[in-house]
């Protein structure tokens, strides 16, 4: 299957460069020069992954990310000249799976696209070995269904991004086990390892907001200072 990639970017030279590298890898590419056009493409075509610039006309990349997350869990990679930590945190909090700053290495973009597609479609492949042995994992009020790719709390589904699902699945399959940040990074990023504490903190923070009664005093996801995280046995 040829994956379809949406590239939403108003700089033609960047679009041409990304198309060249993506098409060379066998991906189909749809290009949009503004946010509204990007959403129209998403509504009328099967898109497997989106690469979004932030500073686009008509509708910025943050708003496009938010609207995509209302209808789809496809991987979203933000590519932007805005390189402050606060900009990156906003993008991740809105539901982006990855954030790269300009200028960029096209080969790194390709590596991250491959990793994101591999993570997402492995999770959604109902014929894979991982799903043949799928079971349910329960920790307190939380129940993870690896066959349906759902997280429930008291029977009510909690909407997760693919990255959030990977993290909670890793933790819930081994309650009480401490996972280092490196182990979690490798789980959510495939072969690519990114030692970025802010990225990890944002993902954990968003998960806590969704599953904890009081995210500031978590009952489930515990921080093990200097090591990483674990989910508490209940």
URDA-V709428 format. One record per helix or strand of 3 or more residues. SS is the DSSP state (alpha for helix, beta for strand). FROM is the first residue (numbers start at 1). TO is the last residue. If there is no record, write none. Layout:
SS/FROM/TO ; SS/FROM/TO
This chain:
beta/4/8 ; alpha/12/24 ; beta/28/32 ; alpha/35/44 ; beta/49/52 ; alpha/61/71 ; beta/75/80 ; alpha/85/93 ; beta/98/101 ; alpha/106/123 ; alpha/129/132 ; beta/136/139 ; beta/142/145 ; beta/150/153 ; beta/156/158 ; alpha/162/172 ; alpha/181/189 ; alpha/197/211 ; alpha/215/217 ; beta/221/224 ; beta/228/231
